[in-house]
Amino acid sequence: MIEQSLFLIKPNAVMQGHVGQIISMLEDHGFSILKMKLFRFDEELARIFYAEHIGKDFFPRLQSFMCSGNTVALLLERESAIQHLRELNGDVSPEKRKPGTIRALYGNGITENGVHSSDSLASAKRETKVIFGV
């Protein structure tokens, strides 16, 4: 089934100049870019986007990190997009990342892991609306 997913290139990967390489990886894996924008999270947007994490120990660090620089958001499409993106991203934990995944190549720890993608169709719809307003 053709699916859409939100994909974020996080501030660490943007600041380190990896946007082009990451987009090339996405295109090489058959993803079509439907929308793209460069923006910066503020505290309110981070609270809305990461609402399910408010109250968790790591939330203040996540919020601060996401507000620390520019983020590139992409709305992507392909067959089984959500599953394929999650595999291409690699694990959040550095010790579990497979070589060649985006996070293995461009992540710097757990929070500063380089990228985010939606984990379900429901999340993709909610996150796309938050970031792109559609």
C-alpha positions in Angstrom: 0.0 0.0 0.0 1.3 3.5 -0.9 1.8 5.5 2.3 2.9 8.9 3.3 5.1 9.7 6.3 6.6 12.7 7.9 10.3 12.8 8.0 12.5 15.3 9.9 16.2 15.9 9.5 17.0 17.1 13.0 19.2 20.1 14.0 22.4 18.1 14.5 22.3 16.6 11.0 21.3 20.0 9.5 24.2 21.9 11.3 26.7 19.2 10.3 25.7 19.6 6.6 24.1 16.2 6.0 20.8 17.3 4.5 21.9 16.5 0.9 23.3 13.0 1.7 20.1 12.1 3.7 17.8 13.3 0.9 19.9 11.3 -1.6 19.5 8.2 0.6 15.7 8.7 0.7 15.5 9.1 -3.1 17.8 6.1 -3.6 15.3 4.0 -1.6 12.4 5.0 -3.7 10.8 7.8 -1.7 9.1 10.6 -3.4 9.2 14.0 -1.8 5.7 15.6 -1.8 6.5 18.6 0.5 9.6 20.1 2.1 10.3 23.0 4.4 13.1 24.4 6.5 12.0 25.7 9.9 13.0 26.0 13.5 11.0 24.5 16.4 10.1 26.8 19.2 9.1 25.5 22.7 5.4 25.5 21.9 5.7 23.6 18.6 8.0 21.1 20.3 5.5 20.6 23.1 2.7 20.0 20.5 4.8 17.7 18.3 6.2 15.6 21.1 3.1 15.8 23.3 3.3 12.0 24.2 6.7 12.6 25.8 5.8 15.5 28.1 6.5 14.5 31.7 9.1 11.9 30.8 12.7 12.4 32.1 14.2 13.0 28.7 11.6 15.6 27.4 13.4 18.8 28.6 16.6 17.7 26.8 14.6 16.7 23.6 12.7 20.0 23.6 15.9 22.0 24.0 17.7 20.0 21.3 14.9 20.3 18.8 14.8 24.1 19.4 18.6 24.5 19.0 18.7 24.9 15.2 17.0 24.4 11.9 15.0 21.3 11.0 14.2 20.1 7.5 10.7 18.5 7.2 9.7 16.3 4.3 6.4 14.6 3.5 7.5 11.4 1.8 5.6 8.7 -0.1 6.2 5.2 -1.3 5.0 1.6 -0.9 5.0 0.7 2.9 6.7 4.1 3.6 6.5 3.9 7.3 8.1 0.5 7.7 10.8 1.3 5.1 11.7 4.6 6.7 12.0 3.1 10.2 14.4 0.5 8.7 16.4 3.1 6.8 16.6 5.3 9.9 18.1 2.7 12.1 17.7 2.2 15.8 17.5 5.1 18.3 20.1 3.4 20.5 23.6 3.8 19.0 24.8 0.3 20.0 21.8 -1.3 18.1 22.2 0.7 14.8 23.0 -1.3 11.7 25.8 0.0 9.5 24.6 2.1 6.6 21.4 3.3 8.3 20.9 7.1 8.5 21.4 7.2 12.3 24.5 5.0 12.1 26.0 7.5 9.6 24.7 10.8 10.9 23.4 10.3 14.4 25.2 11.6 17.5 23.7 9.7 20.5 20.1 8.9 21.4 18.4 12.3 21.4 20.6 13.8 18.7 20.0 10.8 16.4 19.8 12.8 13.2 16.3 12.0 12.0 12.7 11.3 12.9 9.9 9.5 11.0 6.4 8.7 11.9 5.8 5.3 13.6 2.3 4.7 12.3 -0.3 6.0 9.8 -2.1 7.8 12.7 1.1 9.5 13.8 1.9 10.4 10.2 -1.4 12.2 9.8 -1.1 14.0 13.1 2.6 15.0 12.6 2.0 16.1 9.0 -0.8 18.4 10.2 1.4 19.8 13.0 4.3 20.6 10.7 2.6 21.4 7.3 -0.9 22.3 8.4 -2.5 19.7 6.1 
